[in-house]
Amino acid sequence: MIRNYLKTAWRNILGNKFYASINVAGLTVGLVVGMFMLLWVQDELSYDKFNSKADNIYKIDIVGGTGISKQIFNNIIAPVATFAKNEVPQVQDAVRIMPVGNAPFRYKDKVFYEDNFAFADPSYFTVFDFNLIKGDKRNPFPDNNSVVITEEMAAKYFGTEDPIGKVVTLGQDEQLKVTGVIPNYPENSSFKYRILMPLSRFNDLAYIKNKKTYDNKTFISSIDADWSMFGFQTYLLLKPGTKVDVTALEKKLQAIHERNKPEDAPVPYLTQPLLKMHLYQADGTDGGFSTVRTFGIVALMILVIACINYVNLSTARSMLRAKEVSMRKIIGAGKLQLFIQFMAETTLLFAIAAIFAFALMFVLLPYYNQFSGKELSLGLSNYNIWACIGLTLLGTLTASSIYPSLLLSSFEPLKALKGRVTIGIGNAAFRRVLVVLQFSVSIVLIIGTLIIGGQLKYIREKNLGYDKENVLSFSMRNGMIPHYDVIKNELQKNPAVLGVTRAGRDIITGGSSTGDNDWDGKPANSNMWFNQVYADKDLIGFFKMNIKEGAGFTGAVADSSHFIINETAVKEMGLTNPIGKRLRVQTVNGTIIGVVKDFHFTTIHHKIEPAVFQYKPNDCWKVYIKTTGAGAQSAIASALAVWKQYNNDVPFNYTFLDDSFKKLYTDDQRTGSLFNIFSAIAIVISCLGLFGLATYSAQVKTREIGIRKVLGASVSRIIGLLATEFMVLIVIAIVIAVPVGWYAMNAWLQDFAYKVNITWVVFVLAGGGATLIALATISIQSVKAAIANPVKSLKNGE
């Protein structure tokens, strides 16, 4: 019986190659795009779920600042973890991680710059599922000179040799012994540290050997006694079965902090579940989930559009199969058998589309990964991926098959044989609703594409408040900092070098901040935080920042107690005449000598915050070189020559500010590019369905068209007759899509502190574009029908 169903279904597909091709093409494209997008969504939602204790792990953050400087700090002070383990009954264990900037890592003649390394507590390997596959799991760091690396790092430096016991060099001369190897991190892990050193090593270097002090007087004996350094990511593992009262836990942590450092303003603590860390901010606000939700909705809509094509064409052509259904019923076929027959036909056609879709996915997967920034694979062992694909296929098949099968199996045989069957006003209206839905989704995507493209253009062209063009930078190592003046002179000998300066932070990605400040007239409830910029005398002029009031640094000794603040800081401090006013930043008491025009020192997702420039040339480690566009390579060569004078055995690592700026918006650029592709695909799928419907409409009206032409109707009138019905539906789709598109994109733009305005031009372009595309699609068949010989039309008409 099943064989007969499939054989009959195959004959029907071969007998209607044109419509079958349209259906297969629409379903194939819809499945490929829909499954790729849903795999992306599934991957985003799976972050950190591989940790067996994930439900009991919480990240600890704090809230600092008031007014516009209010922000969430992802790093907290180290002692809180120790006190929480000892004083909070629900806490079973804690992990502190201190990420470190990039540095050379060397073994014999193999030297590379590595940037994913950190200091960590030994509990890192037990709280999280990062067990050692080599080394002692109970004691990963036997001493302070130990280092644990990933499998990837072990293969990179040691090949097939056993890495345990090998001595490597970190930075200039730090000798470390490999004592453990952990498996490579899953792609859906928030943690990517490939080189891990014991936190006790940092404690020894910073507090014991260097005798760290807080106020240049008070000696701090260890990280557990330092209540001033906010540099540690902290995670708490709660005891299994613990009923988490988040508010109570946060208050206990805050009380610990304020008891040990009572001079601080109130420091609110936040707890964030590990499983929400990837897509949410610590305060529960969106941190990427809205994008995931949007992509999920778009994926479903594209699949729906593909299903609508099949439903529309099947129901529209149902009249042509009425007699076939009636004959089957007369010779004994039951309604259930007919339903199964048509389901088999849909399933077979769908199976063909699925095979094409899988083939395309395997071919396109490497390009998709490169484009999306993912590393997805279609390996047979990946249960989550195949579950996602299976559910997508089942859902799409169900949505596209049931209604047409029910409709086709429901005809009354006698009426059908007498030619009195109609598909009914309800069914025709249903098709129209589906067409409207198709194009509404397409137009919303076009609106999204235009607005996202405009916002990304705005980002690229917005005046940041400083000049980043043709500026390259590199980080000085310790041995270079005392020789900066010599280095600068050497660089400036090159005619391609237009200027050289230095700073104590990355201008693009930011740096340190502090809430330890005071000024005359500071409100008692103010807890404003400054973004600190350590600078030399040339920095402001080098970047062409605009001094609004006062003056810049001169390089005199007195500048060590001078401050330059930005406009936002002036407003937040409530100063009317800031020049000459007293200001204290941490331990430095000084005077405000200048006000610089606001500039963006982070992404425009965030508002400009208070900033303070401090003259601290000895704390400036980042060198910036301004060059001509044509002389960039020459400037790089000069910088490399200077670098080798001090670091001959360490690779030279540099970046251009333009490249660093673009990296800040990588995710936004991907979103824009993906929307471009999705919009194009949605339009193509919708037009495939429209093309099929227009073809069918022309076929069923063949005799009517012939009569009209014989009676003198012009080609344009006939085209208008065939196109009017569909164009009315497109206009309705535009009316629906405009408010939906405005609402969706207005919500997306809220993630940017500085954004474009949504104007009526966007909606005109989106609606007009969709109308022209639809009209062109319909016209192909309309023109063909309109210019046909009327005699043949009357002879061959149904």
N, C-alpha and C positions, 0 to 999 in steps of 0.2 A: 504493500500500500504506500509506504513512504517513498519507495523507489518510483512509483507511478506519479506521486505528487511532485517529486523533484524533476522527473522527466518532462512532465507537463509544464512545470514552471520554466524549465530551460527553453522549451519550445516557444513559450510566450515571450521570453526575453529576446530570443533570436528573431522573433517575428516583429519586434518593436525596437529595433536597434537604436534608433534616434533617441527615443525617450529613455531607454535603458542607459544609454551613454550619458545623458544629462544627469540622471539619478546617480549613477556610479561616480561621475566626476564630482558632483556636489557633496555626496556622502564621503568620498575619499578625502577631499580637501578639508571638509568639516571635521572628520575624525582625526586627521593628522594634527591640525591646529588645536582642536579641543583637547586631545590627549597630551600634546606637548605642554599646553598651558596648565592642565590639571596636574601633570607630573611636577611642574614648577611649584604649584600651590602646595601639593602634598609634601614636597621637599622642604619648603619653608615652614610648614606646620610641624615637621618631624624633628626640628632642632632640639638636640640634647636629650631626646627621649630614650636613647640607648643607655643612659645612666640608670642602673637598677634602683638607685636611691633618689632619683630625680624628684619624686613627690615630696621628699623631706628636706630638700636643699634650698636655701634662701640666700640671695645676695643682699648685702647690706650697703645702703647708700645714705647720704645725708643731704639736707636742704640747707643751702647757705645764701646769704644776701637778702636784701629787701629791694622793693621797687623793681626797676628794670634789670638790676644786677642779680635778682633772685634766680637761682639755678640749682640743679641737682648734681651733686658730685659723686662720681662712680667710685672714687677712691676715698678711703677713710683712714683714721689713725690706727696704727698696729695694735696698741694695747687692748682695744675693745674686744678682739677675738679671744684673747687670753682671759679677760675678766668675764666674758660671756660664758666660757666653758666652766669657770669656777663658781659663778654666782647665779646663772640662769638654769634652773633644773631641767628645762626642756631641751637644752643644747647638749648634744652628744659629742660633737667634734667641730673643728673649725679649720678653714684653710685661708692662708693669706698669700697673695700673689703680687709681686712687684715687677711689672713689665719694664724692660730696659730698651733703650734705643738701639739702632743697628751698630754692629761692630764686626771687625774681621775675625774669622774663626779659622784656625790653621792647624794642619797636620802634615808634617814634612813639607813637601812642595805644593800641597793643595791648600789654597787660600781663597776664601769667598767671604763676601759681606753677608752676614745673616741678620735678619731683623726680628725673628720670632723667638726671642729668648727672654727668660725671666728668672727671678728668685722666687722660691716657693717653699712652703712648709712640706715636710715629708707626707703629711696627711693628704696632699694633692693626689697621691696614687691610690688611696683607699676610699676617700670620700667620693671621688669620681671614679668611673670605670676605666682607669688608665693603668692597669696592672703591668708590672715589669715582665717581659718575656726573657730578659737576661739580667742577671744581678740578683741581689737579695731583696725580695719583696718586703721583708720586715725591716730592712735598714737600707733604703735607697741611697742615702748620703752618709757614708761611714765617717767622713770628716768634711771640713769646710772647703777642701779642694776637689770635691766630687762634682761630677756632672752627669746628668741623665739625658740621653738623646733619643730621637725617634729612629725607627727602622730606616726611613728614607735618608736621614743624616748619616747613619752608620754605613749604609751602602755608598753614599756619596764620598765619604772620606776614607773608608777602610776596605771597600770592595767586599770580597768574600772573607777577609780576615775577621777573627773574633775581636770585637771592639772593646771588650771588658779589659781594663787595665791599661789601655792605650792613653798616652799623655798628649793632650792637645793644648794649643795656645789661644787664649781669648784676648782680643785687643792686642796691645803691644807686647806684653810679657807675662800675662797671668797664666800660670801652668795649672791645668786641671786634668784629673784622671777620670776616664769614663768608668762609671760604676753601675750603670743600668741602661737598658734599652726598652722603650715602650713601643707598642704597635703604632703605626701611622694613624693619625686621627681620622675618624669618619668625616665625610664631607659636611654632614649636618651637625658639626660640633662648633660651639661658640669658642672653644679653646683650640689654639693652633700653635702653642709653644713647642718648638722643636728642640730647644736647648734649655735645660732646667738646672739651676744651681740652688744649693740650700740657702734659705733665708738667713740662716746663722752666719753665712759668709758675708752677706751684706751687713749684718750686725757687727761683725768683726772689723770690716773695712771702714764703716762709717762712724762707729761709736767707740770702738776700742783703740784702733791704731790712730785714727784722726782726732780722737777726743772731741766729739761733736758737742757744741753748746747751743742753747736756744737764744739767749740774749747776750751773747759774747761774754757771759759770766758764769751762768749755771751749767755745770757739766751734766750731760745726759749719759747714763751708763749703758743703756741698751734700747732697742726698739720698743720694748715693753714699758719703758719709762718715758718715751717721747710722745707727749700729747699735743704736739704742734705740727707734725709732718703728716699731711694727708696724701699718702702715696701708695696705699695698699688696697687692692681689691680683696674683699673679705666675704667668705661664704660660710654659713652656719649649717651644719647637719643636725636636724632635730631628731630626737629619739623616735623610733618607729611607734606608730599608734598614737602619737602626741596630737591632741586637739589644738590646732594652732589658733591662738588669739593674737592676730597680727598687731593690733593696736597696743595690747599689753606688752608684747615683746618689744615693740618700738620704744615705748615709754621706759622700759627697763634699760635698754641700751642708752637712751638719752640721759637717764639718771646716772648711769655709770660715767658717762663722759663729763657731765656737769659737776659731779662730785669730785672728780680728779682734776678738772680744770675749771674751777668756778668763775674765773675772770672772763670766760667766753660768754658771748651772748647766747641765748637759747639755741640749741643745735638739734632741730628735729631729725629723727632717724626714719628711714624707710626700709621696709623689707620687700623683696621682690622674689617670687617663686622662680626657680631656675627655668622651668618650662615656659615662662612668659618673657624671659629675658631677651629673646631674639626679636620679638615683634612688638614689644611694649616698652614704654619708658618706666622708670622706677615708680612714678606716681600713678601708673595705670593708664596714662594717656597713650595715644597711638605712636608707635615707633616703627611702623611698617606694615601693620596688620591691615590698614585700609587699602594698601596696594595689593596685598594678597587677596583680600575680599573682592576688590575690583577685578583682578585677573580671573578669579574663580567665576564671577558673574559673567564676564565677557566670554570665557570658555564655554559656559553652559549656553549662552546666547548664540554663539556660533554653531554649536551642535544643534540647537533648536532650529536655527535658520536652515541647516542642512536637512533636518527632519521635515520642516515645512515644505521644502521643495518636493520631497517624495509624496507627502500627503496631498499637496495641491495637484500635482500631475496625476496621481492615482485617482483622486476623486473627480477631477475634471474629465478624465478619460473613461470614467465609469459607464457613461452612456454607450460608448462604443463596445463595451463588453456585456451589455444587458442581455442580448440575445444568447450569448455564450452561457451566461449564468442560468438563464431560463431553460435552455436545452438540457443542461446538467441536472436541474431540478426535476424536469419532466421524466428523465430516464432513471430517476431514483436517488440522486444526490441529496443528502440532507444539508441543513444549514451549517451544522458543525463541520461536515466534510468540506463544504465550500470554504468555510472560514479557515480550516487547516490548509486547504489548497492555496489560498491567497497568502496566508502566513508563510507557507513554504516558498512561494514565489518571492516574497519580500526578503525572507531569510537568505535565500540563494543570492539574490542581488546584493544584499547587505554583505554576505560573505565575500563576494567578489570585491566590493569596495574595501572591506577590512583587510583583505590580502594586499591590495594595492597600497592601503594606508600603512600597513606594517613594513612593506618594502620601502616606501618613502621615508618612514621614520628611521629605519636603519641607515639609509643613505644620508639623511639630513641631520642625524643626531650629532656628529662632530661639529657641524656648522652651528647648530642650535646651541650646543654647549659653549662654543666660542662667543656666540652672540649674547647669550643670556648670562654668562659668567658662572654657569653651573657645571657640574661634572657628573651628569646623569648617565646611567648605563642601562641597557636592556638585557642584562644577564638573567639567566633562568632562575638563579638563586635569590633574586631580589623580590621577596614576597610582596612588599608594600607597593612596588611599581606595578607588578602584574595584577594586584588587587585593584589598583586604581584604573588600569587599562580595562580589566574585565568588567568592572562596574560601569565604566563609560560606554563600552560596547553594548552591554545588556540594556542600559537605560536608553541609549539611542535607538537600538533595534525595537524596543517596546514602544517608544514614542512614535516611531515612524510606521509601525505595521498594524497596530490594533484597529485604529479607526478606519483606514481604507479597507481592511479585511471585513470588518463588520458591515460597512456600507455595501460592498460588492456582493456579499452573501445574503443581503436582505431584499433583493428585487423579487417582485411577484411575477412568476413566469408567464401567465397569460397576458398581462398588460405589456410585458416586455416584448413578446412575440407579435403583438398587435401594434407595437411602436408607440405605445401610450405612456411609457415610463419617462419620468423626469427626475432629475436628481434633487429637486425640491429647492424652494427658496432658502430654507435653513442651511442646506449644504453649500449653496452658492455664496451665501453670506459668510459662512464659516471660512471659505477659501479667501474671501476678500479680507477678513480679519487677519488671516495668516499672512497675506501679502503685506498688509499694513504693519504687522508686527515685525516682519523681516526688515522692511525699509526703515522703520523707526529705530531699530537697533543699529542698522548701518549708519544712519544719519547721526545718532548719538556718538558713535565712534568717530565719525568725521569731525564733529564738533570738538570731541576730546583731542583729536590729532591737531587741529588748528590751534586750540588754546595751549596745549602742552608745547607745541612748536613755538608759539609766541613767547611763552614763559622762558623756555630754554634760550631763545634768542635774546630776551631781556637779560638773562643771567650773563650771557657772553659779552653783551655790549654795555652793561651797567658800569658806571664810573665807581670804582671801588674806593676812591679816595687816595689812591697811590698808583704809581707807575710800575707795572709788572712786566712790561714788554722787554724782551731780549735780556732778561736777568737770569744768570745762572748762580747756583749756590752750592756750597759744600761745607761739611762740618770739620772744624779743626780738631785734631787730637791734642791731648794735653801738652805734648812737646812743642806744638806749634803756637799755642796761645801767647806765650811770652815774646815770640818773634813776629807778632802780627805786623808791626811797622815795617820790618824788613820785607815781609811777604807782600805787603801792599805796594811798596816801592818797586819791587820786582814786577808785579803784575802791571803796574801803570806804565812801565817802559814799553809795553805793547800798544801800538796805535789803535788796535781794535778794542782796547779796554777804555771805556769812557768814564768809569768810576768804580771805586771799591769801598765797601763799608762792612760793618759787622753788627751782629745783634745776639742777644741771649735767648732767642726763640725763633721758631719758624714763623715767618710773617703770614704764610698762607694757612697753616693748620693750627697755629696758636701755641700757647705755652702755659706758664704758671699763672695763678691768680691768688689773691689774698684778701681776707676780710679784716686783717689786723691793721687798722688805720684810725686816724683821728684828725680832726681839723677844728678850727675855731668856729663855734656855732653848730657843731654836729648834733642833730637831734638824739635824744636819749634812746629812742627805739630804732635808730638806724643801724643797719648791719650791711652796709654797701660793700660789695666786693670789686676790687680793681683787677683788670687784666694787666699784668706787668710786662713791660717791654724794656729789657736792659739794652742800652744803646751806647754807641760812641757818638762823637760830635757830628759826624757826617750823615747819620742814618736818615733823619727827617728830610734833609735836602736831597739825598740820594734818591729816595722814593718819591720826590716831588710832592710831599705832603704840604698842605697849606696851613701856615701859622696864622691863626685868626687874631690872636692877641699876644702881646709880649714878644719874646725872642726864643731862639733855640739855644742848644748847648754850644759853648765855645771851646771846650776842652780844658778849661782852667780847673784847678783843684777844687774851687768852690762849687763846681757843678755836681760834686758828689752829694751835696745837700740841696740840689735844685730838682724840681719836678716840672714836667710838662704833661698836662692832662688833655683829654679830648672834650668835645662839646657836651657829649652825653654825661660825662662825669661832672661837669659844671652844673648841669641841670639837676642831677641826682643829689649833689651836695648842697644845692640851694644857694649857690654863690652868685652875687651880682657883679662884683668887681674882683675876680679871682687872682689877678696878678699881685704878687706880694703877700698873699695870704699864707698862713702857716698850714703845713700838712705833714703828718707823720705816716709813713708806710713801713710797717713792721718796726725795726729798730732804728730807722733813719728818720730823724727830725729835720725838716727843711722848709723850703719856700717854693711856692708855685711861681715859675718864671714865664710860662707860656701856655697857650691853649691852641691845640691843633684841631683842624676840621675833622669831623667824624670820618672814620675809614672802616672798611670791613676787614676784620682779622679772623673771620670764620665764614661759613656759608651764609647765604642770604635767607636760609631757612630760619635764621635767628636774628633778632634785633641787635643793633649795635649796642654794646655794653660799655660801662665806664672803663677807661684805659689810662694808665700812667706810664710815662717814659722816665726811666731813671738812668743817670749817667754812671754806668758800671762797666767800663771797657774790659776789665779783667775777668768779668763773668760772661763776656760775649764769645761764643764759640762758633757761630754761624757766619760764614763769609759770603757776601753778595757781590757779584761782578756784573756791571752794566756794560754791554757790548753792542756793537752795530750788528744788524742782522747778517750782513755779509761776512762779518769778522768773527762769528760765533766759534767756528772751528779753531781759529787762531787763538782766541781767548781761552778755549778749553785746553789747548796745547800748553799755553803759558801756565795755567793753573796746575796742570799735570806735572810740569817741570818743577814748580815750587813744591808740590806735594812730595815728589820723590826725594827732595833734599832732606825731608824730615821723616818720611815714611816709605822708604824704598821697598820694603818687604810687604807693604799693605796695599791692596787695590785702591784705586782712586774712584770715589763714588760721588757723582754730582747730579743735580736736577735743574731743569729750567722752571721758573715760577709758573709759566703758562701751562706746562704739563702738570704741575702739582695742583693748579687751580682746576684743570679739567677733571682730575681724579676725584675732587670733592663732589662732583656732580655726575659721577659714573652711573649711579643708580637712576638718576633723573634722565640722563641721556638714553639709557636702556629702555626706560618706561616710554619715552617719546618714540623711540624707534619701533618698539613692539606695537604701540598703538597705531603707527603708520601701517605696519604690516597687517595687523588685525582688521583695520578699517578696509584696506584694499581687498583682503580675503573675504570679509563679510559682504562687500559690494559685489565681488565676483560670484559668490555663491547665490546671493539674492538675484543677480542678473541671469544666472543660469536658470533659476526657477521661472523668472519672468519671461525669459526667452522661450522656454518650453510652453508656458501658458499662452503666450502670444501665438506660437505656432499652432497650438491646438485650437485657439479661438479662430484663427484664419481658416483652419481646416473645416470646422463645423459651420462656418459662415460662407463657405465657398459658393454655394448656389445663390445666397443673398447678394454677395458681391457681384456675381455675374449678372443678376437681374438689374442691380443698380447701375452697372456700367452700360448695359444695353439701353437703359432709360436715360443715359446721359450724365451720370455722376462722374465727376473728375477724379483723377488719382489722389489729389490732395484731400478731397472730401472722404474718400474711402479710407485713406490713412487716418484721418481724424476720427472716423467712425470706430476703427479698431483700437486706436490709441487712447481715446477719451476715457473709457472705463478704467484703464490702468492709471492714467495720469491723475484722475480724481483720488485714487487710493494713495498715490505718492504724496499728494497735497495733504491728505489726512495724516499720513505718516509724519510729515514735516511739522504739522500742528502739534502732534503728540511729542515728537522728539525734542523740539526746542526747549520747553520747560524742563524736561528730564535732563537734557544735556547741560542746561544752565545750572541746575541744582547739583549735579554730579561734579562738574568742573569747578564750581564755586567752592564745594567742600574740599576738593583736591588742592586748590590754591591756598586754603587756610594753613597748609603746612609751611608756607613761605611767609616770612615777615615782610618781604618786599615783593610785590607781584604786579602783573599786568591787569588792566581793567578788561572785563568781558564786554565787548561792544556788539551792537546789532550786526556789524559787518560779518562777524564770525558765522552767525546764523544764516545770513543771506548767502554766503559762500557755500556753507554746508548744504542748505536746502537747494540752492541753484545747481550745485555740482551733482547732487543725487538725482535731481530732476533731469538734467542733461544726460546723465549716464543711463537712467531708466528709459528716457525717450529714444536714445540711440539704440538700445537693446530691442525695444518694441518695434522701432521703425524697420529693422532688418526684415522681419517677417511681414510687417504691414505693407511695405513697398513691394515686396515680392508678390503678395496677394493682389495688390491694387493694379499691378501692371500685367497680371496674367490675362490670357486670352479669354474673354467672357463666354465664348462658345464652349471651350473646354471646361470652364467652371460650371456651366449649366449641365453639361454632359456627365461630368464626374462628381458633381456635388452630392452630398449625402441627402 
